[in-house]
Amino acid sequence: MAIGGLYVAQSVIGGITWAGLPAVMRDQGMPLDHIGLLSLIALPWALKFLWSPAIERFRLPPVGRNRSGTIVLIGGLISVAGLFAVGALGPGMLFPVLACLTVVAFAASTVDIACDGYAVESLSRENHGWGNAAQVGGAYFGSAIGAGLFLVIVDRYGWQAGVWTMAVLLILLGLPFMLRARRATLVETREHVPSLGSALKRPEIRKGLLAAAVYVIAQKAALGMVGPFLIDAGLDLTTVGLLNSVGSMFVGLAAALLGGALIRLWGIRAVLILAIVLQAAALFFFAAFHQFDAMPKAVLMAVSVASSSGIMALGFVALYAQFMRWSDPKQAGVDFTLFQCMDALVSMVGGIVAGYVAQYLGYGVFFTCAGVIAIAAIPVIAMVSDRN
């Protein structure tokens, strides 16, 4: 519950930033190239590896108690304050909102370093699956709130009510971890000093960085434009919000559980490749829908839910299971952070490029190119991932 609450909270912020806010801005007529700038908010997530060793050394001092709770408390308060500021500003003030959300992203990404390290070191090996389920399942549950419930509240009660409701929710989600962290009174002596050098010397880390970059390009880079695409196809904010909410809460969670079962049956590599193939098919469908515009919108809604929730969950359960295998428990906050930074960096650059391509070449060309890139990524993923 403690770890899952933090992962849900982080994903609420991510859902607002990368799914909810783009749809709100498009609904107000903002151009796609401006919406693509929201990907810049991923910069702290892409660069947090720079301060992850310092955070790990503070969290795990040579002699003393684990300080995960202190990091979570400070980062959580900054995130809540940032969301209250965003609610006061309004979505039309693009650059001040970007600045506030970047501060929130900095705080949330720092909390994530502590949370990932805490999860890897605190859970026994046989319970790593539960930790992975909390991470991926929490991510989709949080996305259901940030990308779904948030849009419904904004559409019915206004921007301020939506954002401030999410800020209060962050406080509630962080309470289980704070209560758990207060019990961590054991004083320990630690010989290993976490560092980037120790991580980058290991071949598993270098292989993981390549896997993260390629897989994110194949799976995530195009999904930032799905919300604006649905708005332009004639759906209103409430409908898009309900799709995001229902998709993440039910389809995403079910797919995460299915992914865990399939990994045990088929291995990590097979699940990763299956998810890429299914995502490519969804992207080609979006291109065809834009080109012909004769298919029922119900089919479009079903495919969008499957793409952004089901297929993503299926694949990322396998990817994060692979990351957990490659992370060293003595500095898991650093190792896992490196993988996530590559994820965020590629997502940020891909989101900006996606906005410009969709704006100036059209949705048809954009989704077709994204599908081709996904297919081209399959051989690389097959080469670097574990078969078993």
ZIPEDA-V528612 format. One line per field, one symbol per residue. ss: DSSP state (2 for helix, 1 for strand, 0 for the rest). psi: psi as a letter, one per 20 degrees, with the letter a starting at -180 (. if undefined). A space follows every 10 residues. Layout:
# ZIPEDA-V528612
ss=???
psi=???
This chain:
# ZIPEDA-V528612
ss=0222222222 2222222222 2222222000 0222222222 2222222022 2222222220 0011000222 2222222222 2222222220 0002222222 2222222222 2222222222 2200222222 2222222222 2222222222 2222222022 2222222222 2222222222 2000000110 0000022222 0022222222 2222222220 0022222222 2200002222 2222222222 2222222222 2222220222 2222222222 2222222222 2200002222 2222222222 2222222222 2222220022 2222222222 2222222222 2222222222 2022222222 2222222222 22220000
psi=hgghghhggh hgghgggigg gggghhhjjp qhhhhhihih iighhhjihh jhggghhghm qhpaqpkghg gggghghggg hhhhgghhgq ihmghhgggg hhgghgghhg hhgggggggg hhprgijhhh ghhhggghgh ghhhghifhg hggghhirgg ggghghghhh ghhighghhg hhimjppqpp hpopqhghgi iphhghhhgg gggghhghgh hiihigghgh ghijqrgggg ghgggggghg gggghggggg ghghghrggh gggghgghhg ggghggghgh ghkiqqhhgg gghhghgifg gggghhgggh hgghhiqphi lhhgghhggh ggghghgggh gghgggghgi iqhggghggh gghghhighg hhhirpg.
